[in-house]
């Protein structure tokens, strides 16, 4: 019995494709994890054809299914940032990764150190953690499983190590939070070098945003009057959360905020609430996706007021909008306090902002309101 030559060629190509598709990466299994050397490095790999072992964790809380492994031991104590930025799925461009770091020597007995699915607006992953010298950290990269299977492609793994000593904020840890009292309150600080403690909440529902540069304050309310707490004036994209409780483990969320007005580029945070007189509240300021910089923290009455009226030399009229609210405000004018017309808008990025009305030069009387 004979077969056409074409049939033999197609069969051979089919068998070859099947063999290529089923070939697993060298570091598919935990026991074959690849050792990383150095302190600031980028390596590449692939999870195409990878699988998952019995007893292997669900990395970043997702089923995954195509994990590959590395291991790395730091030369000393310090901070570590690992990302999968630059990883590619050849069909969909960005590879939707899961990233997890563990300690332990067997795949079924690992202790999680840090995990992440997406960071910021990316489907790639990022973790940051405090590393201890001579500790072997096991690094898993998997593909996100949306129910139809785990994503796979070319992996780019970047590791950055910042050795101790690291200058950290005095209020980095919850136990070292700075005490505040009275009203109004305005204080400054920084979260550069700050860390996220074990057991610390994800502030402002930040799991996809991965806040890990938090600093802490504690404020006792002098009265039950409504207040606004804001980070307006801070130099970075903040997360803000307010809690009750005296330990990390006992914290109860009161309210939180990410961006005040992202459409206008106001990426600082603000919350308004009615405190209980004499109650102590714990305030966390964190950085979106690890952002850091100078912190401005204000606790003020949320009432809005128009003040500092001034007739300028060219007969234009100027006044100040004061109050805790930040964001875009509409400014209206009237000649009789009954019929109001919008004459402009103002992006208020801090407690006070100035508005100038050039049309006032031709008028004898005008009333204003802002909302």
C-alpha positions as CSV (number, residue, x, y, z in Angstrom):
1,X,0.0,0.0,0.0
2,X,1.4,3.4,-0.9
3,X,0.8,7.0,0.2
4,X,1.4,10.2,-1.6
5,X,4.6,12.0,-0.8
6,X,2.6,15.1,0.2
7,X,0.7,13.1,2.9
8,X,4.1,12.0,4.4
9,X,5.3,15.6,4.5
10,X,2.1,16.9,6.2
11,X,2.2,14.1,8.7
12,X,5.9,14.9,9.5
13,X,5.1,18.6,10.0
14,X,2.1,17.8,12.2
15,X,4.3,15.6,14.4
16,X,7.0,18.2,14.6
17,X,4.5,21.0,15.6
18,X,3.0,18.7,18.3
19,X,6.5,18.0,19.7
20,X,7.3,21.8,19.8
21,X,4.0,22.7,21.4
22,X,4.5,20.1,24.2
23,X,8.2,20.9,24.9
24,X,8.3,22.4,28.4
25,X,10.7,25.2,29.5
26,X,13.8,24.1,31.4
27,X,12.5,25.9,34.6
28,X,8.9,24.6,34.3
29,X,9.2,22.6,37.6
30,X,10.1,24.0,41.0
31,X,13.0,21.5,41.3
32,X,14.5,22.9,38.1
33,X,14.2,26.6,39.0
34,X,17.0,28.7,37.5
35,X,19.4,30.5,39.8
36,X,19.7,34.3,39.3
37,X,23.0,36.0,40.1
38,X,23.6,39.7,40.7
39,X,21.7,42.5,42.3
40,X,20.3,44.5,39.3
41,X,19.5,42.3,36.4
42,X,17.1,41.4,33.6
43,X,16.6,37.9,32.3
44,X,14.3,36.5,29.7
45,X,12.4,33.2,29.4
46,X,9.2,31.7,28.3
47,X,6.2,29.9,29.8
48,X,5.0,28.5,26.5
49,X,4.4,24.7,27.1
50,X,4.8,25.1,30.9
51,X,2.4,23.4,33.3
52,X,1.6,23.4,37.0
53,X,2.7,20.8,39.6
54,X,0.7,19.1,42.3
55,X,0.6,21.1,45.5
56,X,1.8,24.3,43.7
57,X,0.2,27.5,45.1
58,X,-2.3,29.6,43.1
59,X,0.1,32.5,42.4
60,X,-1.5,36.0,43.2
61,X,-4.7,34.1,44.0
62,X,-5.3,33.0,40.4
63,X,-5.5,29.5,39.1
64,X,-2.8,30.2,36.5
65,X,-1.5,27.0,34.9
66,X,1.8,27.8,33.1
67,X,4.3,28.7,35.7
68,X,8.1,28.8,35.5
69,X,10.5,29.3,38.4
70,X,13.7,31.2,39.4
71,X,15.6,31.4,42.7
72,X,17.6,34.3,44.0
73,X,19.6,34.9,47.2
74,X,20.5,38.5,48.2
75,X,24.0,39.4,49.3
76,X,22.6,41.4,52.2
77,X,19.5,43.0,53.7
78,X,17.6,45.5,51.5
79,X,14.6,46.2,49.4
80,X,13.8,44.2,46.2
81,X,11.6,45.2,43.3
82,X,10.8,42.6,40.7
83,X,8.7,43.2,37.6
84,X,7.5,41.3,34.5
85,X,7.2,44.5,32.5
86,X,8.2,43.9,28.9
87,X,6.8,40.3,28.8
88,X,4.9,39.6,25.6
89,X,2.2,37.3,24.3
90,X,3.0,37.2,20.6
91,X,-0.8,37.3,19.7
92,X,-2.0,39.9,22.2
93,X,1.2,42.0,22.8
94,X,1.4,42.3,26.7
95,X,1.6,39.0,28.5
96,X,-0.9,38.9,31.4
97,X,1.3,37.6,34.2
98,X,1.1,36.5,37.7
99,X,4.1,37.0,39.9
100,X,4.9,35.5,43.3
101,X,7.8,35.3,45.7
102,X,8.2,32.6,48.4
103,X,10.5,31.1,50.8
104,X,10.7,27.4,51.2
105,X,12.4,24.4,49.7
106,X,9.5,22.3,48.3
107,X,6.7,23.4,46.0
108,X,4.0,22.2,48.4
109,X,5.4,23.9,51.5
110,X,6.1,27.5,50.4
111,X,5.5,30.6,52.5
112,X,4.4,33.6,50.5
113,X,6.5,36.8,50.7
114,X,4.8,39.0,48.0
115,X,2.4,38.4,45.1
116,X,0.8,40.5,42.4
117,X,-1.4,40.1,39.4
118,X,-1.7,43.5,37.6
119,X,0.1,46.7,38.6
120,X,-1.3,50.1,37.9
121,X,-2.8,50.0,34.4
122,X,-0.5,47.2,33.3
123,X,-1.4,43.5,33.0
124,X,2.2,42.7,33.8
125,X,3.2,42.3,37.5
126,X,5.3,44.0,40.2
127,X,6.3,43.1,43.7
128,X,8.4,44.9,46.3
129,X,9.6,43.4,49.6
130,X,12.2,43.6,52.3
131,X,14.8,40.9,51.7
132,X,17.1,39.2,54.3
133,X,20.7,38.3,53.6
134,X,21.4,34.6,52.7
135,X,17.7,33.8,52.3
136,X,16.8,31.9,49.1
137,X,13.7,33.5,47.5
138,X,11.7,31.4,45.1
139,X,10.2,33.4,42.2
140,X,7.3,32.1,40.2
141,X,5.9,33.7,37.0
142,X,2.6,32.3,35.7
143,X,0.0,33.3,33.1
144,X,-3.3,34.7,34.2
145,X,-6.1,32.2,33.8
146,X,-9.4,33.8,32.7
147,X,-11.2,30.5,32.7
148,X,-10.2,29.6,29.1
149,X,-6.6,28.8,30.0
150,X,-3.5,30.5,31.2
151,X,-1.7,33.1,29.2
152,X,1.7,32.3,27.8
153,X,4.5,34.0,25.9
154,X,8.0,35.5,26.3
155,X,8.8,36.6,29.9
156,X,11.1,39.5,30.9
157,X,12.0,39.4,34.5
158,X,13.7,42.4,36.1
159,X,15.1,42.4,39.6
160,X,16.4,45.6,41.4
161,X,18.1,45.4,44.8
162,X,18.5,48.4,47.1
163,X,20.9,47.5,49.9
164,X,20.7,48.6,53.5
165,X,21.1,51.1,55.1
166,X,18.0,52.7,53.7
167,X,16.8,55.9,55.2
168,X,13.1,55.3,55.9
169,X,10.4,57.7,57.2
170,X,10.0,57.8,61.0
171,X,6.3,56.9,60.6
172,X,6.9,54.0,58.1
173,X,5.5,51.4,60.5
174,X,2.1,51.6,62.1
175,X,3.6,51.3,65.6
176,X,5.6,54.5,64.9
177,X,2.7,56.6,63.5
178,X,2.9,60.4,64.2
179,X,0.3,61.7,66.7
180,X,-1.9,64.6,65.6
181,X,-4.5,66.6,67.4
182,X,-6.7,69.6,67.1
183,X,-8.3,71.2,64.1
184,X,-7.2,72.4,61.6
185,X,-4.1,70.3,61.1
186,X,-1.5,70.7,58.4
187,X,1.6,68.5,58.4
188,X,4.2,67.4,55.9
189,X,6.4,64.4,55.5
190,X,7.6,61.9,52.9
191,X,7.0,58.2,52.0
192,X,10.3,57.8,50.1
193,X,11.8,54.5,51.3
194,X,8.6,53.5,53.1
195,X,7.5,49.9,53.2
196,X,4.3,47.8,53.5
197,X,4.2,45.7,56.7
198,X,3.1,42.1,56.9
199,X,-0.6,42.1,57.6
200,X,-1.1,45.7,56.5
201,X,-4.3,46.4,54.5
202,X,-4.3,47.4,50.9
203,X,-5.3,51.0,51.2
204,X,-8.0,52.5,49.0
205,X,-8.9,49.1,47.6
206,X,-5.5,49.2,46.0
207,X,-4.9,45.5,45.2
208,X,-4.6,46.2,41.4
209,X,-2.7,49.4,42.1
210,X,-0.2,47.9,44.5
211,X,0.4,50.5,47.1
212,X,3.5,49.6,49.1
213,X,5.1,52.8,50.3
214,X,2.7,53.7,53.2
215,X,3.3,56.0,56.1
216,X,1.1,56.5,59.2
217,X,-0.5,59.2,61.3
218,X,-2.9,59.1,64.3
219,X,-5.5,61.8,64.9
220,X,-7.9,62.3,67.8
221,X,-11.0,64.2,66.8
222,X,-11.6,67.2,69.2
223,X,-15.4,67.4,68.2
224,X,-18.0,65.7,66.1
225,X,-17.9,68.4,63.4
226,X,-17.5,67.2,59.8
227,X,-13.9,67.3,58.6
228,X,-12.1,66.7,55.3
229,X,-8.7,64.9,55.3
230,X,-6.7,65.4,52.1
231,X,-3.3,64.9,50.6
232,X,-3.7,67.9,48.3
233,X,-0.3,69.5,47.6
234,X,1.6,66.2,47.8
235,X,4.1,65.6,45.0
236,X,2.9,62.1,43.9
237,X,-0.2,60.0,43.2
238,X,-1.5,59.1,46.6
239,X,-3.8,56.6,48.2
240,X,-5.5,57.6,51.5
241,X,-7.3,55.4,54.0
242,X,-8.8,56.1,57.4
243,X,-9.3,53.4,60.1
244,X,-10.2,52.8,63.7
245,X,-8.2,50.3,65.8
246,X,-5.0,50.2,67.8
247,X,-3.1,47.4,65.9
248,X,-2.7,46.5,62.3
249,X,-4.7,43.3,62.9
250,X,-7.6,45.1,64.4
251,X,-8.0,48.0,61.9
252,X,-11.5,48.7,60.7
253,X,-11.9,50.8,57.6
254,X,-13.8,54.1,58.0
255,X,-13.4,55.6,54.5
256,X,-10.8,55.8,51.8
257,X,-9.9,57.6,48.5
258,X,-7.7,57.2,45.5
259,X,-7.9,60.2,43.1
260,X,-9.7,63.4,43.8
261,X,-10.4,64.2,40.1
262,X,-8.4,62.1,37.6
263,X,-10.1,63.8,34.7
264,X,-8.4,67.0,35.7
265,X,-5.2,65.3,36.7
266,X,-5.8,65.6,40.5
267,X,-4.2,62.3,41.6
268,X,-4.0,63.2,45.3
269,X,-6.7,62.0,47.7
270,X,-9.4,63.4,50.0
271,X,-12.1,62.0,52.3
272,X,-14.9,63.7,54.2
273,X,-16.5,62.2,57.3
274,X,-18.2,62.9,60.6
275,X,-15.8,61.8,63.4
276,X,-16.9,60.8,66.9
277,X,-15.6,63.4,69.4
278,X,-12.6,62.0,71.3
279,X,-12.1,59.0,69.1
280,X,-8.7,58.3,67.6
281,X,-8.4,57.6,63.9
282,X,-5.4,56.0,62.1
283,X,-4.5,57.6,58.8
284,X,-2.4,55.8,56.1
285,X,-1.0,57.6,53.1
286,X,0.4,55.3,50.4
287,X,1.7,55.6,46.9
288,X,-0.1,54.4,43.8
289,X,1.9,51.5,42.3
290,X,4.8,52.3,44.6
291,X,4.9,56.1,44.0
292,X,6.7,58.2,46.5
293,X,7.6,61.8,47.3
294,X,6.6,64.6,49.6
295,X,3.4,64.2,51.6
296,X,1.1,67.1,52.6
297,X,-1.6,66.0,55.0
298,X,-4.4,68.4,56.0
299,X,-7.4,67.9,58.3
300,X,-9.8,70.9,58.0
301,X,-13.4,71.9,58.0
302,X,-15.0,71.1,54.7
303,X,-16.9,74.4,54.6
304,X,-16.3,76.6,51.5
305,X,-16.0,80.4,51.8
306,X,-15.3,83.3,49.5
307,X,-12.8,85.7,51.1
308,X,-10.1,88.4,50.5
309,X,-12.1,90.5,48.0
310,X,-9.9,92.9,46.1
311,X,-10.4,95.5,43.4
312,X,-7.3,95.5,41.2
313,X,-5.8,98.5,39.5
314,X,-7.4,97.7,36.2
315,X,-10.8,97.5,37.9
316,X,-11.0,93.7,37.6
317,X,-12.2,92.0,40.7
318,X,-10.3,89.2,42.6
319,X,-11.4,86.9,45.4
320,X,-10.2,83.7,47.1
321,X,-12.1,80.5,47.4
322,X,-11.2,78.9,50.8
323,X,-12.0,75.5,52.2
324,X,-10.9,71.9,52.2
325,X,-12.7,70.8,49.0
326,X,-10.4,70.4,46.0
327,X,-11.4,69.8,42.4
328,X,-13.2,71.8,39.7
329,X,-15.6,74.5,40.9
330,X,-18.2,76.5,39.0
331,X,-18.2,80.2,39.7
332,X,-21.5,82.1,39.3
333,X,-22.3,85.8,39.3
334,X,-25.5,87.7,39.9
335,X,-26.7,91.3,40.2
336,X,-29.6,90.6,42.6
337,X,-28.7,87.2,44.3
338,X,-31.7,85.6,42.6
339,X,-30.6,85.1,39.0
340,X,-27.2,83.5,38.6
341,X,-25.0,83.0,35.6
342,X,-21.9,80.8,35.3
343,X,-19.0,83.1,34.5
344,X,-16.1,80.5,34.8
345,X,-14.7,77.5,36.4
346,X,-11.7,77.0,38.6
347,X,-9.5,73.9,39.3
348,X,-8.9,74.1,43.0
349,X,-5.8,72.0,43.9
350,X,-5.3,73.2,47.5
351,X,-7.1,74.7,50.4
352,X,-7.2,78.2,48.7
353,X,-7.5,79.3,45.1
354,X,-7.8,82.7,43.5
355,X,-10.5,83.7,40.9
356,X,-10.3,86.9,38.8
357,X,-13.4,88.4,37.1
358,X,-12.4,90.8,34.3
359,X,-16.0,91.6,33.5
360,X,-16.4,93.4,36.9
361,X,-14.5,96.4,35.5
362,X,-17.7,97.6,33.7
363,X,-20.1,96.9,36.6
364,X,-21.0,98.8,39.8
365,X,-22.2,95.8,41.8
366,X,-21.8,92.0,41.5
367,X,-22.4,89.0,43.7
368,X,-20.5,85.7,43.5
369,X,-20.9,82.1,44.6
370,X,-18.8,79.0,44.0
371,X,-20.0,75.4,43.9
